């Protein structure tokens, strides 16, 4: 009986651990897609990464210390002149914290375009909506 209990106890922890890993992988793929679609100017695929909520916002902290907030709607449905015009991005140093259907993720991003390379530290807020992870907010610190 003791072996039976230990088996199911271990199985339960394994399932929880696998679920967290699976969600983490899914979230990272979503953030990679969001970064790539911004650079490529694919507004439809970019918007698919987001779910606008009443509290959604994007906070930007510029390298000179100034900060400002813009409605997430302007990022989600950005004009092609505002979006990336080509280039590439590389996200690194992911830290994912998942709590049921919400997650906070931090990462670094190096974006390369015709204007050169820019570096940011980003905090993403995500929610699992109808079984799909979506970005609902973002903080960007330009380094």
N, CA, C and O atoms as CSV, one atom per row, in Angstrom:
chain,resi,resn,atom,element,x,y,z
A,1,UNK,N,N,0.827,-1.190,0.000
A,1,UNK,CA,C,0.000,0.000,0.000
A,1,UNK,C,C,0.871,1.253,0.000
A,1,UNK,O,O,0.574,2.233,-0.683
A,2,UNK,N,N,1.946,1.203,0.775
A,2,UNK,CA,C,2.847,2.347,0.849
A,2,UNK,C,C,3.477,2.632,-0.518
A,2,UNK,O,O,3.598,3.791,-0.913
A,3,UNK,N,N,3.875,1.586,-1.235
A,3,UNK,CA,C,4.455,1.737,-2.575
A,3,UNK,C,C,3.435,2.333,-3.531
A,3,UNK,O,O,3.777,3.175,-4.360
A,4,UNK,N,N,2.202,1.908,-3.422
A,4,UNK,CA,C,1.124,2.410,-4.261
A,4,UNK,C,C,0.951,3.921,-4.056
A,4,UNK,O,O,0.843,4.670,-5.027
A,5,UNK,N,N,0.924,4.362,-2.811
A,5,UNK,CA,C,0.789,5.778,-2.473
A,5,UNK,C,C,1.976,6.585,-3.007
A,5,UNK,O,O,1.792,7.644,-3.606
A,6,UNK,N,N,3.176,6.085,-2.790
A,6,UNK,CA,C,4.373,6.781,-3.267
A,6,UNK,C,C,4.388,6.896,-4.790
A,6,UNK,O,O,4.799,7.923,-5.332
A,7,UNK,N,N,3.945,5.858,-5.475
A,7,UNK,CA,C,3.889,5.885,-6.940
A,7,UNK,C,C,2.978,7.009,-7.421
A,7,UNK,O,O,3.374,7.800,-8.278
A,8,UNK,N,N,1.768,7.090,-6.884
A,8,UNK,CA,C,0.825,8.120,-7.310
A,8,UNK,C,C,1.257,9.514,-6.865
A,8,UNK,O,O,0.997,10.494,-7.563
A,9,UNK,N,N,1.901,9.610,-5.735
A,9,UNK,CA,C,2.451,10.883,-5.272
A,9,UNK,C,C,3.515,11.386,-6.260
A,9,UNK,O,O,3.498,12.552,-6.652
A,10,UNK,N,N,4.425,10.514,-6.653
A,10,UNK,CA,C,5.477,10.865,-7.618
A,10,UNK,C,C,4.878,11.177,-8.981
A,10,UNK,O,O,5.318,12.108,-9.656
A,11,UNK,N,N,3.875,10.401,-9.392
A,11,UNK,CA,C,3.212,10.639,-10.670
A,11,UNK,C,C,2.550,12.022,-10.691
A,11,UNK,O,O,2.632,12.740,-11.688
A,12,UNK,N,N,1.908,12.382,-9.606
A,12,UNK,CA,C,1.278,13.705,-9.512
A,12,UNK,C,C,2.279,14.828,-9.674
A,12,UNK,O,O,2.021,15.777,-10.414
A,13,UNK,N,N,3.420,14.744,-8.999
A,13,UNK,CA,C,4.457,15.764,-9.134
A,13,UNK,C,C,5.038,15.789,-10.543
A,13,UNK,O,O,5.371,16.857,-11.057
A,14,UNK,N,N,5.162,14.637,-11.163
A,14,UNK,CA,C,5.682,14.573,-12.530
A,14,UNK,C,C,4.749,15.287,-13.494
A,14,UNK,O,O,5.203,16.041,-14.355
A,15,UNK,N,N,3.461,15.055,-13.357
A,15,UNK,CA,C,2.482,15.696,-14.238
A,15,UNK,C,C,2.507,17.202,-14.049
A,15,UNK,O,O,2.484,17.942,-15.032
A,16,UNK,N,N,2.553,17.674,-12.811
A,16,UNK,CA,C,2.609,19.116,-12.545
A,16,UNK,C,C,3.883,19.707,-13.134
A,16,UNK,O,O,3.837,20.761,-13.769
A,17,UNK,N,N,4.997,19.056,-12.937
A,17,UNK,CA,C,6.270,19.542,-13.478
A,17,UNK,C,C,6.272,19.574,-14.988
A,17,UNK,O,O,6.772,20.531,-15.578
A,18,UNK,N,N,5.721,18.547,-15.637
A,18,UNK,CA,C,5.657,18.508,-17.095
A,18,UNK,C,C,4.753,19.611,-17.608
A,18,UNK,O,O,5.077,20.257,-18.604
A,19,UNK,N,N,3.625,19.840,-16.950
A,19,UNK,CA,C,2.697,20.883,-17.370
A,19,UNK,C,C,3.370,22.250,-17.321
A,19,UNK,O,O,3.207,23.048,-18.245
A,20,UNK,N,N,4.121,22.535,-16.261
A,20,UNK,CA,C,4.841,23.799,-16.146
A,20,UNK,C,C,5.851,23.944,-17.273
A,20,UNK,O,O,5.959,25.009,-17.880
A,21,UNK,N,N,6.601,22.865,-17.557
A,21,UNK,CA,C,7.603,22.907,-18.620
A,21,UNK,C,C,6.929,23.124,-19.961
A,21,UNK,O,O,7.407,23.923,-20.767
A,22,UNK,N,N,5.832,22.432,-20.216
A,22,UNK,CA,C,5.111,22.568,-21.467
A,22,UNK,C,C,4.594,23.997,-21.632
A,22,UNK,O,O,4.726,24.577,-22.710
A,23,UNK,N,N,4.004,24.572,-20.577
A,23,UNK,CA,C,3.532,25.952,-20.636
A,23,UNK,C,C,4.695,26.914,-20.851
A,23,UNK,O,O,4.575,27.859,-21.631
A,24,UNK,N,N,5.802,26.693,-20.181
A,24,UNK,CA,C,6.969,27.559,-20.360
A,24,UNK,C,C,7.444,27.545,-21.804
A,24,UNK,O,O,7.738,28.596,-22.374
A,25,UNK,N,N,7.520,26.370,-22.393
A,25,UNK,CA,C,7.942,26.241,-23.791
A,25,UNK,C,C,6.960,26.950,-24.714
A,25,UNK,O,O,7.371,27.656,-25.635
A,26,UNK,N,N,5.675,26.770,-24.475
A,26,UNK,CA,C,4.645,27.420,-25.286
A,26,UNK,C,C,4.747,28.936,-25.173
A,26,UNK,O,O,4.638,29.641,-26.175
A,27,UNK,N,N,4.952,29.435,-23.971
A,27,UNK,CA,C,5.071,30.875,-23.754
A,27,UNK,C,C,6.297,31.429,-24.479
A,27,UNK,O,O,6.208,32.465,-25.138
A,28,UNK,N,N,7.421,30.761,-24.364
A,28,UNK,CA,C,8.645,31.240,-25.021
A,28,UNK,C,C,8.454,31.260,-26.538
A,28,UNK,O,O,8.885,32.204,-27.199
A,29,UNK,N,N,7.820,30.241,-27.090
A,29,UNK,CA,C,7.541,30.232,-28.540
A,29,UNK,C,C,6.647,31.407,-28.928
A,29,UNK,O,O,6.851,32.034,-29.968
A,30,UNK,N,N,5.657,31.701,-28.087
A,30,UNK,CA,C,4.768,32.836,-28.351
A,30,UNK,C,C,5.553,34.147,-28.356
A,30,UNK,O,O,5.352,34.987,-29.234
A,31,UNK,N,N,6.443,34.325,-27.383
A,31,UNK,CA,C,7.220,35.565,-27.313
A,31,UNK,C,C,8.203,35.681,-28.476
A,31,UNK,O,O,8.452,36.780,-28.973
A,32,UNK,N,N,8.756,34.559,-28.906
A,32,UNK,CA,C,9.638,34.564,-30.085
A,32,UNK,C,C,8.837,34.970,-31.323
A,32,UNK,O,O,9.312,35.746,-32.152
A,33,UNK,N,N,7.624,34.440,-31.440
A,33,UNK,CA,C,6.760,34.793,-32.570
A,33,UNK,C,C,6.409,36.274,-32.527
A,33,UNK,O,O,6.445,36.951,-33.555
A,34,UNK,N,N,6.072,36.777,-31.354
A,34,UNK,CA,C,5.691,38.190,-31.226
A,34,UNK,C,C,6.849,39.098,-31.622
A,34,UNK,O,O,6.647,40.090,-32.322
A,35,UNK,N,N,8.048,38.771,-31.186
A,35,UNK,CA,C,9.225,39.574,-31.549
A,35,UNK,C,C,9.485,39.518,-33.049
A,35,UNK,O,O,9.743,40.545,-33.677
A,36,UNK,N,N,9.418,38.323,-33.621
A,36,UNK,CA,C,9.703,38.156,-35.053
A,36,UNK,C,C,8.660,38.840,-35.926
A,36,UNK,O,O,9.005,39.451,-36.937
A,37,UNK,N,N,7.389,38.745,-35.547
A,37,UNK,CA,C,6.350,39.364,-36.368
A,37,UNK,C,C,6.388,40.878,-36.284
A,37,UNK,O,O,6.003,41.556,-37.236
A,38,UNK,N,N,6.844,41.420,-35.165
A,38,UNK,CA,C,7.028,42.871,-35.061
A,38,UNK,C,C,8.114,43.322,-36.034
A,38,UNK,O,O,7.932,44.293,-36.769
A,39,UNK,N,N,9.246,42.612,-36.036
A,39,UNK,CA,C,10.365,42.970,-36.921
A,39,UNK,C,C,9.967,42.838,-38.384
A,39,UNK,O,O,10.358,43.663,-39.209
A,40,UNK,N,N,9.191,41.808,-38.713
A,40,UNK,CA,C,8.828,41.561,-40.113
A,40,UNK,C,C,7.657,42.418,-40.585
A,40,UNK,O,O,7.388,42.492,-41.783
A,41,UNK,N,N,6.966,43.060,-39.659
A,41,UNK,CA,C,5.820,43.891,-40.034
A,41,UNK,C,C,4.556,43.093,-40.295
A,41,UNK,O,O,3.627,43.608,-40.916
A,42,UNK,N,N,4.496,41.849,-39.839
A,42,UNK,CA,C,3.319,40.999,-40.028
A,42,UNK,C,C,2.298,41.324,-38.943
A,42,UNK,O,O,2.261,40.680,-37.894
A,43,UNK,N,N,1.478,42.326,-39.208
A,43,UNK,CA,C,0.570,42.842,-38.177
A,43,UNK,C,C,-0.497,41.823,-37.764
A,43,UNK,O,O,-0.908,41.807,-36.604
A,44,UNK,N,N,-0.945,40.983,-38.678
A,44,UNK,CA,C,-1.968,39.993,-38.342
A,44,UNK,C,C,-1.411,38.941,-37.381
A,44,UNK,O,O,-2.031,38.639,-36.361
A,45,UNK,N,N,-0.249,38.387,-37.705
A,45,UNK,CA,C,0.367,37.378,-36.834
A,45,UNK,C,C,0.784,38.003,-35.501
A,45,UNK,O,O,0.722,37.351,-34.459
A,46,UNK,N,N,1.207,39.259,-35.539
A,46,UNK,CA,C,1.597,39.956,-34.312
A,46,UNK,C,C,0.392,40.135,-33.388
A,46,UNK,O,O,0.480,39.870,-32.189
A,47,UNK,N,N,-0.712,40.576,-33.939
A,47,UNK,CA,C,-1.925,40.793,-33.143
A,47,UNK,C,C,-2.425,39.483,-32.533
A,47,UNK,O,O,-3.022,39.493,-31.456
A,48,UNK,N,N,-2.187,38.352,-33.212
A,48,UNK,CA,C,-2.621,37.058,-32.715
A,48,UNK,C,C,-1.900,36.659,-31.424
A,48,UNK,O,O,-2.375,35.780,-30.706
A,49,UNK,N,N,-0.775,37.283,-31.122
A,49,UNK,CA,C,-0.012,36.983,-29.910
A,49,UNK,C,C,-0.597,37.675,-28.677
A,49,UNK,O,O,-0.253,37.327,-27.548
A,50,UNK,N,N,-1.462,38.633,-28.886
A,50,UNK,CA,C,-1.973,39.487,-27.820
A,50,UNK,C,C,-3.459,39.249,-27.570
A,50,UNK,O,O,-4.184,38.767,-28.441
A,51,UNK,N,N,-3.893,39.598,-26.364
A,51,UNK,CA,C,-5.303,39.684,-26.016
A,51,UNK,C,C,-5.463,40.971,-25.215
A,51,UNK,O,O,-5.018,41.055,-24.070
A,52,UNK,N,N,-6.086,41.952,-25.805
A,52,UNK,CA,C,-6.280,43.232,-25.120
A,52,UNK,C,C,-7.313,43.050,-24.014
A,52,UNK,O,O,-8.405,42.526,-24.234
A,53,UNK,N,N,-6.938,43.496,-22.828
A,53,UNK,CA,C,-7.815,43.494,-21.666
A,53,UNK,C,C,-7.993,44.958,-21.236
A,53,UNK,O,O,-7.215,45.813,-21.659
A,54,UNK,N,N,-8.991,45.259,-20.413
A,54,UNK,CA,C,-9.184,46.645,-19.979
A,54,UNK,C,C,-7.950,47.246,-19.298
A,54,UNK,O,O,-7.774,48.464,-19.313
A,55,UNK,N,N,-7.106,46.420,-18.710
A,55,UNK,CA,C,-5.922,46.882,-17.991
A,55,UNK,C,C,-4.641,46.745,-18.812
A,55,UNK,O,O,-3.557,47.009,-18.292
A,56,UNK,N,N,-4.735,46.344,-20.068
A,56,UNK,CA,C,-3.543,46.156,-20.900
A,56,UNK,C,C,-2.871,47.489,-21.197
A,56,UNK,O,O,-3.526,48.472,-21.545
A,57,UNK,N,N,-1.557,47.501,-21.051
A,57,UNK,CA,C,-0.774,48.694,-21.361
A,57,UNK,C,C,0.640,48.273,-21.712
A,57,UNK,O,O,1.055,47.149,-21.429
A,58,UNK,N,N,1.365,49.171,-22.321
A,58,UNK,CA,C,2.779,48.969,-22.594
A,58,UNK,C,C,3.508,50.157,-21.979
A,58,UNK,O,O,3.267,51.306,-22.349
A,59,UNK,N,N,4.393,49.869,-21.047
A,59,UNK,CA,C,5.189,50.888,-20.375
A,59,UNK,C,C,6.588,50.835,-20.971
A,59,UNK,O,O,7.215,49.777,-21.009
A,60,UNK,N,N,7.072,51.979,-21.433
A,60,UNK,CA,C,8.397,52.054,-22.043
A,60,UNK,C,C,9.278,52.972,-21.206
A,60,UNK,O,O,8.913,54.107,-20.902
A,61,UNK,N,N,10.455,52.450,-20.840
A,61,UNK,CA,C,11.455,53.240,-20.110
A,61,UNK,C,C,12.621,53.458,-21.057
A,61,UNK,O,O,13.333,52.520,-21.414
A,62,UNK,N,N,12.808,54.707,-21.460
A,62,UNK,CA,C,13.851,55.053,-22.423
A,62,UNK,C,C,15.221,55.048,-21.754
A,62,UNK,O,O,15.333,55.109,-20.530
A,63,UNK,N,N,16.246,54.975,-22.572
A,63,UNK,CA,C,17.623,54.945,-22.065
A,63,UNK,C,C,17.977,56.226,-21.309
A,63,UNK,O,O,18.850,56.203,-20.442
A,64,UNK,N,N,17.316,57.340,-21.622
A,64,UNK,CA,C,17.603,58.603,-20.934
A,64,UNK,C,C,16.875,58.745,-19.596
A,64,UNK,O,O,16.970,59.781,-18.938
A,65,UNK,N,N,16.146,57.692,-19.198
A,65,UNK,CA,C,15.469,57.708,-17.901
A,65,UNK,C,C,14.013,58.125,-17.962
A,65,UNK,O,O,13.292,57.974,-16.976
A,66,UNK,N,N,13.566,58.640,-19.084
A,66,UNK,CA,C,12.159,59.018,-19.214
A,66,UNK,C,C,11.322,57.772,-19.460
A,66,UNK,O,O,11.789,56.795,-20.047
A,67,UNK,N,N,10.078,57.825,-18.998
A,67,UNK,CA,C,9.189,56.696,-19.232
A,67,UNK,C,C,7.825,57.203,-19.681
A,67,UNK,O,O,7.421,58.322,-19.367
A,68,UNK,N,N,7.146,56.369,-20.404
A,68,UNK,CA,C,5.806,56.704,-20.846
A,68,UNK,C,C,5.028,55.418,-21.089
A,68,UNK,O,O,5.601,54.351,-21.307
A,69,UNK,N,N,3.726,55.549,-21.046
A,69,UNK,CA,C,2.839,54.420,-21.227
A,69,UNK,C,C,2.007,54.660,-22.482
A,69,UNK,O,O,1.529,55.768,-22.721
A,70,UNK,N,N,1.844,53.621,-23.268
A,70,UNK,CA,C,0.982,53.727,-24.440
A,70,UNK,C,C,-0.048,52.599,-24.377
A,70,UNK,O,O,0.232,51.530,-23.833
A,71,UNK,N,N,-1.223,52.833,-24.926
A,71,UNK,CA,C,-2.222,51.757,-24.934
A,71,UNK,C,C,-1.688,50.554,-25.706
A,71,UNK,O,O,-1.096,50.708,-26.774
A,72,UNK,N,N,-1.896,49.385,-25.172
A,72,UNK,CA,C,-1.425,48.164,-25.828
A,72,UNK,C,C,-2.020,48.033,-27.225
A,72,UNK,O,O,-1.405,47.443,-28.113
A,73,UNK,N,N,-3.192,48.573,-27.416
A,73,UNK,CA,C,-3.859,48.526,-28.722
A,73,UNK,C,C,-2.973,49.110,-29.832
A,73,UNK,O,O,-3.015,48.643,-30.971
A,74,UNK,N,N,-2.176,50.127,-29.500
A,74,UNK,CA,C,-1.296,50.736,-30.511
A,74,UNK,C,C,-0.145,49.817,-30.894
A,74,UNK,O,O,0.374,49.911,-32.006
A,75,UNK,N,N,0.260,48.937,-29.996
A,75,UNK,CA,C,1.303,47.956,-30.299
A,75,UNK,C,C,0.687,46.756,-31.011
A,75,UNK,O,O,1.247,46.247,-31.982
A,76,UNK,N,N,-0.452,46.315,-30.530
A,76,UNK,CA,C,-1.096,45.129,-31.087
A,76,UNK,C,C,-1.507,45.365,-32.536
A,76,UNK,O,O,-1.316,44.499,-33.389
A,77,UNK,N,N,-2.054,46.506,-32.803
A,77,UNK,CA,C,-2.500,46.839,-34.158
A,77,UNK,C,C,-1.680,48.005,-34.686
A,77,UNK,O,O,-2.222,48.981,-35.203
A,78,UNK,N,N,-0.355,47.885,-34.545
A,78,UNK,CA,C,0.547,48.943,-34.976
A,78,UNK,C,C,0.534,49.129,-36.479
A,78,UNK,O,O,0.335,48.183,-37.240
A,79,UNK,N,N,0.747,50.358,-36.886
A,79,UNK,CA,C,0.829,50.637,-38.319
A,79,UNK,C,C,2.138,50.078,-38.859
A,79,UNK,O,O,3.106,49.907,-38.118
A,80,UNK,N,N,2.157,49.800,-40.143
A,80,UNK,CA,C,3.376,49.244,-40.738
A,80,UNK,C,C,4.536,50.225,-40.621
A,80,UNK,O,O,5.690,49.798,-40.587
A,81,UNK,N,N,4.267,51.514,-40.558
A,81,UNK,CA,C,5.347,52.495,-40.398
A,81,UNK,C,C,5.937,52.443,-38.984
A,81,UNK,O,O,7.092,52.817,-38.775
A,82,UNK,N,N,5.141,51.980,-38.019
A,82,UNK,CA,C,5.606,51.886,-36.644
A,82,UNK,C,C,6.318,50.555,-36.391
A,82,UNK,O,O,7.213,50.478,-35.550
A,83,UNK,N,N,5.925,49.527,-37.107
A,83,UNK,CA,C,6.486,48.199,-36.893
A,83,UNK,C,C,7.875,48.107,-37.510
A,83,UNK,O,O,8.326,49.025,-38.195
A,84,UNK,N,N,8.548,46.985,-37.260
A,84,UNK,CA,C,9.955,46.761,-37.600
A,84,UNK,C,C,10.464,46.832,-38.992
A,84,UNK,O,O,11.694,46.838,-39.017
A,85,UNK,N,N,9.952,46.883,-40.047
A,85,UNK,CA,C,10.620,47.029,-41.352
A,85,UNK,C,C,11.814,46.098,-41.559
A,85,UNK,O,O,12.848,46.526,-42.072
A,86,UNK,N,N,11.687,44.876,-41.179
A,86,UNK,CA,C,12.762,43.914,-41.424
A,86,UNK,C,C,13.719,43.780,-40.261
A,86,UNK,O,O,13.489,44.314,-39.176
A,87,UNK,N,N,14.782,43.068,-40.506
A,87,UNK,CA,C,15.765,42.838,-39.457
A,87,UNK,C,C,15.464,41.557,-38.704
A,87,UNK,O,O,14.762,40.675,-39.197
A,88,UNK,N,N,15.998,41.474,-37.524
A,88,UNK,CA,C,15.817,40.266,-36.724
A,88,UNK,C,C,15.843,40.626,-35.245
A,88,UNK,O,O,16.210,41.734,-34.855
A,89,UNK,N,N,15.447,39.662,-34.449
A,89,UNK,CA,C,15.517,39.849,-32.998
A,89,UNK,C,C,15.993,38.546,-32.380
A,89,UNK,O,O,15.766,37.461,-32.917
A,90,UNK,N,N,16.653,38.678,-31.247
A,90,UNK,CA,C,17.141,37.505,-30.513
A,90,UNK,C,C,16.794,37.722,-29.046
A,90,UNK,O,O,17.289,38.647,-28.403
A,91,UNK,N,N,15.941,36.857,-28.537
A,91,UNK,CA,C,15.560,36.917,-27.126
A,91,UNK,C,C,16.398,35.918,-26.344
A,91,UNK,O,O,16.598,34.785,-26.782
A,92,UNK,N,N,16.887,36.344,-25.181
A,92,UNK,CA,C,17.705,35.481,-24.342
A,92,UNK,C,C,17.338,35.683,-22.877
A,92,UNK,O,O,16.560,36.572,-22.531
A,93,UNK,N,N,17.910,34.847,-22.034
A,93,UNK,CA,C,17.826,35.009,-20.582
A,93,UNK,C,C,16.381,35.003,-20.072
A,93,UNK,O,O,15.994,35.843,-19.259
A,94,UNK,N,N,15.600,34.048,-20.561
A,94,UNK,CA,C,14.202,33.950,-20.138
A,94,UNK,C,C,14.094,33.501,-18.690
A,94,UNK,O,O,14.815,32.609,-18.243
A,95,UNK,N,N,13.174,34.138,-17.963
A,95,UNK,CA,C,12.763,33.706,-16.631
A,95,UNK,C,C,11.242,33.703,-16.638
A,95,UNK,O,O,10.611,34.744,-16.819
A,96,UNK,N,N,10.654,32.523,-16.439
A,96,UNK,CA,C,9.210,32.336,-16.560
A,96,UNK,C,C,8.636,31.971,-15.198
A,96,UNK,O,O,9.123,31.052,-14.538
A,97,UNK,N,N,7.605,32.690,-14.782
A,97,UNK,CA,C,6.895,32.393,-13.535
A,97,UNK,C,C,5.423,32.212,-13.878
A,97,UNK,O,O,4.744,33.157,-14.279
A,98,UNK,N,N,4.938,30.980,-13.714
A,98,UNK,CA,C,3.558,30.646,-14.064
A,98,UNK,C,C,2.769,30.380,-12.786
A,98,UNK,O,O,3.225,29.653,-11.903
A,99,UNK,N,N,1.594,30.969,-12.698
A,99,UNK,CA,C,0.680,30.769,-11.572
A,99,UNK,C,C,-0.704,30.533,-12.154
A,99,UNK,O,O,-1.411,31.477,-12.507
A,100,UNK,N,N,-1.081,29.272,-12.250
A,100,UNK,CA,C,-2.370,28.855,-12.830
A,100,UNK,C,C,-2.470,29.383,-14.264
A,100,UNK,O,O,-1.730,28.926,-15.135
A,101,UNK,N,N,-3.367,30.333,-14.523
A,101,UNK,CA,C,-3.581,30.845,-15.875
A,101,UNK,C,C,-2.948,32.208,-16.119
A,101,UNK,O,O,-3.328,32.908,-17.059
A,102,UNK,N,N,-1.988,32.593,-15.284
A,102,UNK,CA,C,-1.262,33.841,-15.495
A,102,UNK,C,C,0.236,33.564,-15.456
A,102,UNK,O,O,0.689,32.604,-14.833
A,103,UNK,N,N,0.985,34.410,-16.123
A,103,UNK,CA,C,2.437,34.245,-16.130
A,103,UNK,C,C,3.106,35.607,-16.265
A,103,UNK,O,O,2.574,36.529,-16.883
A,104,UNK,N,N,4.280,35.699,-15.672
A,104,UNK,CA,C,5.151,36.856,-15.842
A,104,UNK,C,C,6.465,36.318,-16.375
A,104,UNK,O,O,7.019,35.358,-15.838
A,105,UNK,N,N,6.958,36.939,-17.430
A,105,UNK,CA,C,8.192,36.496,-18.061
A,105,UNK,C,C,9.112,37.698,-18.224
A,105,UNK,O,O,8.676,38.773,-18.634
A,106,UNK,N,N,10.383,37.509,-17.901
A,106,UNK,CA,C,11.386,38.530,-18.193
A,106,UNK,C,C,12.367,37.946,-19.194
A,106,UNK,O,O,12.624,36.742,-19.209
A,107,UNK,N,N,12.915,38.825,-20.035
A,107,UNK,CA,C,13.930,38.398,-20.996
A,107,UNK,C,C,14.658,39.610,-21.550
A,107,UNK,O,O,14.197,40.744,-21.421
A,108,UNK,N,N,15.785,39.355,-22.161
A,108,UNK,CA,C,16.529,40.381,-22.873
A,108,UNK,C,C,16.239,40.217,-24.362
A,108,UNK,O,O,15.984,39.112,-24.841
A,109,UNK,N,N,16.283,41.336,-25.086
A,109,UNK,CA,C,16.088,41.262,-26.532
A,109,UNK,C,C,17.116,42.135,-27.222
A,109,UNK,O,O,17.341,43.280,-26.828
A,110,UNK,N,N,17.740,41.589,-28.256
A,110,UNK,CA,C,18.613,42.351,-29.152
A,110,UNK,C,C,17.900,42.402,-30.488
A,110,UNK,O,O,17.675,41.365,-31.111
A,111,UNK,N,N,17.536,43.610,-30.942
A,111,UNK,CA,C,16.826,43.783,-32.207
A,111,UNK,C,C,17.745,44.473,-33.195
A,111,UNK,O,O,18.323,45.519,-32.900
A,112,UNK,N,N,17.873,43.883,-34.361
A,112,UNK,CA,C,18.728,44.445,-35.398
A,112,UNK,C,C,17.856,44.866,-36.570
A,112,UNK,O,O,17.031,44.095,-37.060
A,113,UNK,N,N,18.056,46.106,-37.012
A,113,UNK,CA,C,17.317,46.636,-38.164
A,113,UNK,C,C,18.267,47.498,-38.986
A,113,UNK,O,O,19.468,47.545,-38.717
A,114,UNK,N,N,17.722,48.176,-39.985
A,114,UNK,CA,C,18.546,49.058,-40.809
A,114,UNK,C,C,19.153,50.189,-39.978
A,114,UNK,O,O,20.164,50.774,-40.366
A,115,UNK,N,N,18.538,50.495,-38.837
A,115,UNK,CA,C,19.018,51.563,-37.951
A,115,UNK,C,C,20.105,51.096,-36.993
A,115,UNK,O,O,20.656,51.905,-36.248
A,116,UNK,N,N,20.419,49.814,-37.000
A,116,UNK,CA,C,21.421,49.280,-36.075
A,116,UNK,C,C,20.790,48.280,-35.120
A,116,UNK,O,O,19.720,47.732,-35.385
A,117,UNK,N,N,21.465,48.056,-34.017
A,117,UNK,CA,C,20.988,47.086,-33.024
A,117,UNK,C,C,20.596,47.816,-31.751
A,117,UNK,O,O,21.325,48.681,-31.263
A,118,UNK,N,N,19.444,47.458,-31.225
A,118,UNK,CA,C,18.994,48.024,-29.952
A,118,UNK,C,C,18.838,46.871,-28.963
A,118,UNK,O,O,18.566,45.733,-29.344
A,119,UNK,N,N,19.016,47.196,-27.693
A,119,UNK,CA,C,18.946,46.193,-26.629
A,119,UNK,C,C,17.891,46.616,-25.624
A,119,UNK,O,O,17.822,47.779,-25.226
A,120,UNK,N,N,17.069,45.655,-25.218
A,120,UNK,CA,C,16.030,45.936,-24.239
A,120,UNK,C,C,15.963,44.821,-23.206
A,120,UNK,O,O,16.367,43.684,-23.455
A,121,UNK,N,N,15.441,45.183,-22.041
A,121,UNK,CA,C,15.036,44.227,-21.011
A,121,UNK,C,C,13.526,44.324,-20.976
A,121,UNK,O,O,12.980,45.423,-20.873
A,122,UNK,N,N,12.837,43.186,-21.061
A,122,UNK,CA,C,11.386,43.214,-21.173
A,122,UNK,C,C,10.718,42.348,-20.115
A,122,UNK,O,O,11.215,41.284,-19.744
A,123,UNK,N,N,9.589,42.832,-19.649
A,123,UNK,CA,C,8.729,42.093,-18.730
A,123,UNK,C,C,7.406,41.915,-19.459
A,123,UNK,O,O,6.795,42.887,-19.905
A,124,UNK,N,N,6.973,40.679,-19.574
A,124,UNK,CA,C,5.723,40.383,-20.270
A,124,UNK,C,C,4.728,39.800,-19.286
A,124,UNK,O,O,5.085,38.983,-18.437
A,125,UNK,N,N,3.492,40.220,-19.403
A,125,UNK,CA,C,2.400,39.690,-18.601
A,125,UNK,C,C,1.520,38.883,-19.552
A,125,UNK,O,O,1.100,39.383,-20.595
A,126,UNK,N,N,1.247,37.640,-19.187
A,126,UNK,CA,C,0.458,36.759,-20.047
A,126,UNK,C,C,-0.684,36.131,-19.274
A,126,UNK,O,O,-0.635,35.993,-18.052
A,127,UNK,N,N,-1.714,35.753,-20.018
A,127,UNK,CA,C,-2.841,35.024,-19.457
A,127,UNK,C,C,-3.196,33.888,-20.397
A,127,UNK,O,O,-3.078,34.013,-21.616
A,128,UNK,N,N,-3.628,32.794,-19.825
A,128,UNK,CA,C,-4.119,31.669,-20.623
A,128,UNK,C,C,-5.609,31.894,-20.820
A,128,UNK,O,O,-6.393,31.813,-19.875
A,129,UNK,N,N,-5.988,32.178,-22.063
A,129,UNK,CA,C,-7.366,32.507,-22.397
A,129,UNK,C,C,-7.876,31.461,-23.385
A,129,UNK,O,O,-7.296,31.274,-24.455
A,130,UNK,N,N,-8.946,30.792,-23.028
A,130,UNK,CA,C,-9.489,29.708,-23.863
A,130,UNK,C,C,-8.407,28.695,-24.238
A,130,UNK,O,O,-8.353,28.219,-25.371
A,131,UNK,N,N,-7.548,28.374,-23.268
A,131,UNK,CA,C,-6.511,27.370,-23.470
A,131,UNK,C,C,-5.275,27.846,-24.218
A,131,UNK,O,O,-4.367,27.052,-24.462
A,132,UNK,N,N,-5.217,29.131,-24.590
A,132,UNK,CA,C,-4.094,29.677,-25.342
A,132,UNK,C,C,-3.423,30.799,-24.551
A,132,UNK,O,O,-4.102,31.668,-24.004
A,133,UNK,N,N,-2.079,30.778,-24.489
A,133,UNK,CA,C,-1.358,31.858,-23.836
A,133,UNK,C,C,-1.368,33.086,-24.736
A,133,UNK,O,O,-1.108,32.993,-25.936
A,134,UNK,N,N,-1.672,34.244,-24.139
A,134,UNK,CA,C,-1.695,35.517,-24.849
A,134,UNK,C,C,-0.998,36.571,-24.003
A,134,UNK,O,O,-1.068,36.535,-22.775
A,135,UNK,N,N,-0.333,37.495,-24.652
A,135,UNK,CA,C,0.297,38.615,-23.967
A,135,UNK,C,C,-0.809,39.630,-23.644
A,135,UNK,O,O,-1.636,39.946,-24.499
A,136,UNK,N,N,-0.815,40.137,-22.405
A,136,UNK,CA,C,-1.814,41.145,-22.020
A,136,UNK,C,C,-1.167,42.457,-21.582
A,136,UNK,O,O,-1.866,43.451,-21.383
A,137,UNK,N,N,0.135,42.472,-21.431
A,137,UNK,CA,C,0.826,43.707,-21.044
A,137,UNK,C,C,2.319,43.537,-21.181
A,137,UNK,O,O,2.832,42.424,-21.300
A,138,UNK,N,N,3.018,44.683,-21.162
A,138,UNK,CA,C,4.462,44.625,-21.388
A,138,UNK,C,C,5.148,45.853,-20.785
A,138,UNK,O,O,4.604,46.957,-20.796
A,139,UNK,N,N,6.338,45.635,-20.267
A,139,UNK,CA,C,7.226,46.714,-19.824
A,139,UNK,C,C,8.515,46.547,-20.613
A,139,UNK,O,O,9.092,45.461,-20.644
A,140,UNK,N,N,8.965,47.619,-21.247
A,140,UNK,CA,C,10.191,47.575,-22.038
A,140,UNK,C,C,11.173,48.597,-21.484
A,140,UNK,O,O,10.855,49.784,-21.403
A,141,UNK,N,N,12.349,48.150,-21.106
A,141,UNK,CA,C,13.419,49.061,-20.688
A,141,UNK,C,C,14.473,49.051,-21.785
A,141,UNK,O,O,15.093,48.025,-22.063
A,142,UNK,N,N,14.665,50.210,-22.401
A,142,UNK,CA,C,15.670,50.334,-23.447
A,142,UNK,C,C,17.023,50.521,-22.778
A,142,UNK,O,O,17.205,51.427,-21.964
A,143,UNK,N,N,17.962,49.666,-23.124
A,143,UNK,CA,C,19.280,49.689,-22.480
A,143,UNK,C,C,20.264,50.527,-23.282
A,143,UNK,O,O,21.423,50.661,-22.892
